């Protein structure tokens, strides 16, 4: 069976659109030919700034013949309905089939579609894709009606096998498919023909085009690391920038340049951000002091002077950009020296946080109050927490953060240290925003932890109070991130505090129960990623009346490990059996069996043994729970498994003697209460 190669060559496709376009192209074409009965074995898509490429292996030479049916009206339907069906199908009455169904006789039209040659199917599907491609933005180029992200120049579309290749004919607005393409815009040798994907990829490389984005990324990364290492320096990894740069070049050539001495005193984050945002440069640092001293840029071509001219031009533009950054830095430092951070806090009074929630300064005041209370609850110095909260948002008024908003918090830490604040207080400016993502570290110091919690509680309760909650995929105020951040801070720092209690410290108008449910749902999502089952989380949360998240998670992991054992899974079944019998008896009898079982009414050996084991293990379980040693509590519960199994196997619960029956039901009640003291096992599935 033949393979298929398609290349759509155009002017430069914006880097941010390339990955999505590649995925869309692959899906649209493979789905399209599959719907028309053409099969294939595997597919792979590639992109460069100028081309979308797709290769399919082992494409069937012909599509399958297909039969489709369409049901029409009843045979006794009005003539107008029958004629309408005939018109829609193109059939006459003699070609229709009559079938008997429950509701009467119906007309059926059967369409037979013969298999078509692969080239014909591909041509139809590809033309439809090109004319309707889902670019985020596109426009018409020239006088044609075709819309494309940038002018489309040529189409390669060939089917090939061991016997040779064949062009799949397609013509769109004067652009005819063929087997010819071009290499690099400046270094390529001109037009060349291709006969297969292997031939295509090899000839592209000879013409200075690396087709595979992952290969280009690896070349760039390794070359930057090698050149930096040769000078005793190291690359600051920046995956998002790497992915962007890969979409800007077809033939990567890495060049390293030096920063001018006047910029070396700027914070590393300022240099890195300025170079990344304005120039798409990577930062190179000295590992001895972590200062950024050089930059790496990726050219799209080789030059006779080894990139010297390119570097000179880049350094000139970079110097202008870094001069701006230095200007902001110097101005901010002068402000701190003359007025401290207070002047920036004053400016926050004129900055709106939200039109229903006041200014940023009012937000800071709320965070200060929350920080003081939370600090007292978790054993942190309240004064230091208040100081840290006071300066936490000060840098929002700085010139540097105005220019580079992504540096908020980072610059605050630098400025707080310059203003004379202790490192533990200054670091809070940066740390209280954490964690920003699921893989970010949570704040570790007590002060940062307090302010981070206060910030997130203020955000969540206030937006809940004004009914600005996440809906579906929309979360404009990143409330899911705030909730997850709060959860992780509490769990990973083992903070023992009631969720209801700390949420109640925020906006009193918030629906706390609704907010708690939102937080619980986020916690379940987070813990599921750590392979903790949702039913186990529910079982532990249900009995945690103080909604202590850290405690519930500890208990959940212990319970999960317990039910993986045979003792654990069998005990769960034994508990559920006891609970079901008890609930049914209470319903039938109209009483609650919770008065305690009496040993003197025990008659059977299994019954007596169960009393004995319950007496010994109950004490151990309660002691383990008080110590929060949940593993030991589960071990003690495991000792109940065999006696409970034996009890059910040999003892008749519904004895003919009424007081013995009641006593045995009270014994079941004791078993259930003991199990429920650990977790609500009724919620555990299985």
N, C-alpha and C positions, 0 to 999 in steps of 0.2 A: 504494500500500500504506500502511496506517495506521502511526502511531507509537504507542508505549506509554509511559505515565507512571505510576510507582508511588511513593507516599510512605508511609512508616510513621512516624507521629508518636507520640512517647512522652514520658515524663519524661526528665530529663537523662541521656544516655549517658556513662559515664566516658570522659574524653578518650583514655586509653590504649587503649581498645577500638575507637574509631571507625574508624580506617583499616582494621584487619583486618576489621571487620564490613562495611565498604563493599566490600572486595574479595571477601569471601565471598558477600555478597548478589548481586553482579554475576555471579560465576561460577556460583553455584547456579541462578540463574534462567535465564541464557543456556544453560547445559548442560542444564537440565531441559527447556526448550522444544525445544531442538535434538534431544534424544533422542526426543521425541514427534513429530518431523517438522515443527516450525515453524521457519522461517528468519527471519533479520533481517539488516540491513546493518551496523549499528554500535551500540555501547552506551556509556553514560557513567554513572558513579555519583558521588554527592555526599553529603556529611554535614554536619550541624550538630549541636550538642549535643542537639537534640531530634528529629532526623529522619534517616532513611535514605532516600535518593532514588535512583531508577534510571530512566533513559530509554533506550528502544530505538527506532531509526529503521528505517522500511521493514520492518515485520513482515508476514510473509505472512498473508493473510486467512484461510487455511485450512491445516491441516497436510497433509502428503503421505499418500496411502494407502500402506500398507505390507503386505508379505507376509513372514511368518516361518515357518520350518520347524523341526520338532522330530522327531528320529529316535527311533523306539521299538525294541522288541525284535524279534528274528528272527521270521519267520512260524511257525517250528516251535518257538518258545519255549513254556514251560509256560503253561497257560491263566491261571494266577494273575498272571504277569508281564504278559500282554496286557491283562487286565482292569484291572490297576493303571495301565497306560499310558492306557487309555481314560478312566479316572476322572480322571487328572491333566489330561487335555486337554479333557474334556467332550464328546468325540466318541463316535460309535458306530462299529462295525467297518466299515460300508459307506462311511464318510467318509474312511477311511484310504487312503493310496496305498501300493502295494507296489513296492519298487525292488530290482533285482538288484545286489548288490555282490560283491566278492571273497570275502567270508566268508559269503555266502548272501543270502537275500531278507529285507528289513527293512521294517517298517511305518513310514510317515512321516505326520505330521499337519501340515497347512498352515493357518496362521492368517492370515486376511485382515482387516486393520484399516483401516476407512474413514477418510478424512481428517475432522478435526473443526474446527469454527470456532475461530479464534484465541482468542476470549474464553473458550471452554470449556477449552482447553489451559492458558492462562495461569492461570485460576482454580484448576485442579487443582495446578499446579506451585507457585503462590504459597502456597496453603494448606499444602502439605507443608513448604515452606521455613519459614514462620512457626512452625509447630508443632515443627519440629526444628532451629531455628537454632543454629549452633555457638558460642554465647556462651561465653567462658571461665568466666563465672559468671552464673547466672540463677536465678530463683525464681518461684514462683506468687504472683500478686497477687490479693487478694480470694478469692472462692470458686470461681473457675474453675480448670480444669486446665492452662491455657496458662502456659508458662514464658517469661519475657522478662527482659531485663536490668533494665529499669525498667517501670513500668506502661505498657502500650500503649493509646493513646487512640483513634486513628483510622487508617483506611486509605484513601488515594486510589489508585484504579486505573482508568485510562481509556485507551481506544483512540481515537485521533483522526486525522482527515485534513481535507482541504479542505471536506468536506461537513459537518463537525461532529464532536462527540465522543460516545462511548458508554461508560457505566460497565460495567466488568467485575465481575460479581456475585461476591461472596465474603462469607461470614459465619463469623467465628471467635469462639466464646464470647461471642456477643452483639454483637460489633463488626462492623458491616456496612460494606462498601466504598462509596465514593461519589466525588463530585468536589469535596468541600468540605474546607477545611483552615483553619489559623489562622496568623497571623504571630507577631510577637514577643510573649512572655508578658506584658510590661507596656506596651509602646508600640503593639502591633498594634490594629487597629480592630475585631477580632472575626472571626467566621467569614466566609469568602468562597469563591466557586466558581471553578474553573479549567477551561479548555477545551483547553489544550495546554501543552507544557513552556515555551514562550516566554511564554505568558500567566501560567503558574505562577511562573516566576522573576521576572517583572516585578512581579507583585502581591506576592510575598514582599518584594521590595526596598521597595515602597511601604509595607509593613507592618513595616519595619525588620528584615529578615532578609537577610543576604548568604549565598546558598546555597553558593557554591563556596569550599571551604577555601583554595585557592590565592589567590583574590581577597581573602579576609579577611586572609591572611598578608601580602599585598602592601600592603593598606591600613594594617595595624598597623606594618609595617616602615618604610614611607615616612613615615607621620605621626610616628613616634618620631624618625626621622632629621631631619625638617624642624623639629620643635619644638626638638630639641637644637641643631641648626645655628643657629637663630635666636638662641640664647643663647651662641654661640661654643663649644658643647660637642659631643661626639660619642657616639654609641651604641656600647656594647660588644656586638657581635653574639653572639647565643646561639640557634643554630638549633634545638636540642632544646627549649629553653624556648618559642620561638616556635611550634613545632609543637604543644606542649602547650596553650598559651594559645588557639590557634586553635580547639581542641576545647572550650573553655570558654565561648565567646561567639558570639552570632549577629549582633550589631550592634556592632562594635568602636569604642570611644571612648577615645582615648589621653589620659592625664593625666600631667603631669610634676610631681614633688614634690621638695623639697629635703631633704637630710640635715641633721640637727642638727650644730652645730659640734663637739660632744664626740665624734662618731664619725668625723670626717674623718681622724683620725690612724691609724685602723685600716688594715691592709693592704688594698689594693684587692680581692685575692682573697677575703678574709674578708667584706668587704661584699657582694661579688658573690654568693658562695656562700650567705650567710645570707639575702639578699633573694630569691634564686632558689628555694632549698629551702623556705623558710618562707612566703613571700608571693607567689611567682610574679612578682616584679618584675624588670624589666630595669635594668641599671646604665648610668648616664650619666657619662662622665668628662671632665675638663678635659684637652685634648690637650697643653697646655703642660707639665704635670707628671704626667699619666696618673693623677691621683687621682680616685677616684669621689666625685662631689659631689652627684649627684641620682639619682632613680630614675624609671622610667616604669612605670605600671600601666595595664592595659587594662580599662575598665569595659564592662559589657554593655548600657548604656543611656545615653541623654542625660538630663540633669537641668536644671531651671530655673536652678540656680545655677552652671552650667558645671562641675559636678563638684567644687565646693568642699567640700561635706559629705563626699563619698566620700574625697577626698584627706585631709581632716582625720582621719577615722577610720583610714585606712590608715597615716598618719604616726604615729598614737598606737600602733597595734599594732606597727609597724615599730620604733619607739623601744624598746619592750619587748624585742623580739628582738635588736636591736643592743646593748642594754644587757647581755644575756647574753654576746654575743660579746666585748664589751669587757671583761667580767669575766674570761672565759677568757684573753684576751690579757694583761691586767694581771697575773693570777696567774702565767702562764707567764713573763713578764718578771721578776717578783720571784724566781721559782725560779732563773732563769738568773743573776740578779745575786748571789744568795747562795750557790748551789751549782754554777753552771755547768751543762754538759750531762751531767756524770758521773752525777748522781743519776738522770737519766732512763735512762741505760745500765744502771744498777744495777737499776732497776725492770723492765727487759726480761728479767732473769733469771727473773722470775715469770710471764712471758708466753709461752705455748706457741706455737711456730711450727707444729709438727706433732708428734703424739704419738710418732712414730717418728724424728723428726729434732731433737728437743730444743727449747730455748727460742729466742726471738728473739735473746737475747744470744749464744748459741752460734752462731747463724747469722751474726751480726755478726763474731764471731771468725774464722769460716771465710772470710768476705768480705775481712777484713783480710789474712789470709795469702795468699789468692789475688791480691789487689790488689798486694801487694808483689812477688810473682813476675812477674805480667803486666807491671807497670810496668818492671821490669828488661828484659823481653824486647822491649818496644816503645819503649824510650828515654824513659820518663817518670820523674820524681823519685819514688823509692820511698817516701820519708818523707812527702811530701805526699799520695801515694796512700793510705798507711796512715792518715794523719790524717783524710782525707776518708771512708774506709771506716768508721772508728771512729764518726763522728758521723752516718753516712748514715741510720740508722734511729732516731736519738735522739728525734725528734719523735713517734714512735708512743706515747710515754708522756705527751705533753703533753695538757693539758685541751682545747685547741682541736682537735687531731686526733681526740681521743676523741669530741667533739661532731660534727665534720665530717671523717670519714675520707678524703673525697676531697681534702682539703688536705694529705695526707701528702707530704712532700718539699718542697712549697711553703713550709709553715711552718718546716720544718727549715732552709731557706735563710735565712729571716728570723732565726730563733733563733741559728743559727751565727754570723751577722754580729754579732748583739747580744752573743754570747759572746766576740767578739774574733778569730774565725777570718778568714783572708784570703778575699777574694771568690772566688778560684779554687777554694778548698776548700769554701766555703759553698755555692756554686752546685751542687756535686755532689749535695747532698741532694735537690734537685729533678731534676737532669738524669739521675741514674743510673737512674731509673725509665723513661726514654725508650728507644725509642719505644713509646708505648702503643697506637698504631694505625698502619695502613699509610701514612697521610698525615702522621704526626707526624715532626718533624725528629729526627735522631739526635744524641746528644751530640757536641759539636764540640771541646771542650777536652780535652787529653790526660788530665787527672786524672779528669774525668767519664767519659771513654771507658773508662778502666781499671776504675773501680769498677762501671760499668754492665755490662761484660763479666764481671767477677768475680761480680756478683749473679746474672746469668743462668746462668753456668756452674754456680754453686753450686745454683741451683734445679733445673736440668735433671739434673745428675749425681746429686743426692740423691734426687729423685723417681724417677729410673730405678733407683737402687739399691734402693729399697723397692717396686719394681714398681707404682708409681702412674703409669701411662702413659695418654695420651689414648686413648679407644676410641670409634670412630664419631663421633657429634656431641658426645660428652661429654668435656669438658676442664676439670674443676673447678679445677685449679690453674694454668690459663692457660699451659700448657707450649708450646702452638703459638705463642702470642704471644712467649714468652721466646725460643724458637728463631728466630723471624723477626726479633726485635729484635737478637739476636746476629749473625745473618747480615747485616742491614743495617748495623750498626755496623762490622763488619769490611770489608764491600764499599765503603760510602760514605766511610769514612775511609782506605781503601786500606791496611789493616793487614796486613802480610806476616807471617803466623804460621801454623803448622800446626794444623789443626783437631784432629787426634789428640793433639797435644802439649798444647794448652790444656785439652781435655776430660780428659786424664789427670791434670790438676792437681786435679780435683774428687774426688768420692767414689770410692774405689778399687773399691768393690763394683759400680759401675755397669757394664753391658754397653756398652762404648764403641762397638763396631762397630754394635750395634743403634741406639744413640743417633745415631751419625754418619749412618746411613741415614735416620733420622727427620729430621735436619737437612737432609740432601740433598733429601728430598722437599719440605720446606718451601721450600727455596731454588728448586727447580724451579717450584713454584707461584708464588712471588714473581717470578721471572724471566719466566715465561710471560705474566704481566700486563704485562711490558715488551716483549712480542712476541718473546721469545727462545725458540726451539724446544727442547723437552725433549731431543730426540736430539742436538742440538748441545751442550747442557750435559753430557749423558752422555759424549759423545766427548771433551770436554776434561777432565772430572773423572777419567775412566778412566786417563789417563796422568799425572795430577798426583799423584805418589807422596807428596808432602809435604802433600797435600790443602790447598793454599793457595787459599782461596776467592776472594780478591781477584784472584789471578793467573788462576784458571780462568774467572772472569767476563770479564776483559779479553780473554782468548783466545777465549771463546765469541762475544763480539760481533764480533771480527775475523773469525772463521770464518763467522759468519752473513752478514756483508757479502760475504765472498769467494764463498760458494756461490750468491749471488744473481747473480753474473756468469756469462757463458757459459763463460769459462775455468775458473771454479771448479766449476760443475756438471759440465762435461765431464771435468775432472781427477778429480773424485770417481768418475765412471763408469770412467775409465781405471784408477784405483787398484783399484776393486772387481774389474775384469776381471783385472788382474794378480794380485791377491790370491787370487781363485778358482782361476785356472790353477795358481798356485804351491801352494796347499793341496791341490788334487787330485793334482798331480804328486808331492808329498811323501807323500801317502797311498798312492798306487800304487807308488812306488819304495821306500818305507820309509826314506827319508833326509830330512835337513833341508838345504835349499839356502841356506846362509848363509855360504859360504866366500869370497864375493867374486868378482865377474866379472872376467875378464882381457881387456884390450883386444886382445891379440894374436889372440884367437879370433873377434873381430868381423869379419864378412865384408861385410855389407850397408851401404849408405850411411846408411840410417835408423838402423841399429844403431850405427855409428860416431858419428853425430851425437848420439844419445842419451847415449853415453858422455861426449862433450864437454860437453853441457849439464849433465849430472849433476855432472861435476867442478866446473864453475863455480858452479852454483846451490846445491850442497850446502854449500859453504863459506859462501855468503851466508846461507842459511837458518839454519845453526848459529849464525852470528854474530848474526843478528837475534833468535833465540830467547834467546841469552845476554843481549842488551840488553833483552829483553822488548818488542821492537818487533814485535808480531805482525802489524801491517798490512804491514810490509816483508817479513816472512817469507811472508805469503800472496802478495805480489806476486812474490816469487822462485819460489814454487810454481807460480804462473800460467805462468811461462816453461817449465815442464815439459810443459804441456798439449799443444802442437803436436808436439814430438818423440815423446811417448808415443803420440799418435794415429797418427803416421806409422809408428812401430815396429810397432804392431799391424796396420796396413793392408798393410805391404809385407814383413814378416819372418815366416817360419814358425817358431814357437817350437819345436815338436816336430820338429826337424831329424832326418833319417835318420842324420846323423853324431852319435854319442853325446856326444862331448866338447863339440860346438857346442851341442847341446840343453841339456846341463848348464850351460854358460856362460850361455846365454840365461835359464835359470831362475834362476841366481844374479843375473843382471841385474834380473829381476823382483823378486827378494828385496831388492835394493838400493833399487829404487823404493819398495817397500812400507815398508821401514824408515825411509826418509827422510820419507815422508808420515806415518807413525805417530809420528815424533818431534814433530810439530806437534799432532796429535790422533788419537784412535782413530777413523779415518774409517770403519771397519766399522760403527760405530753410527749413522752419518749415513744417514737415510732418503732414498729416491729414487734 
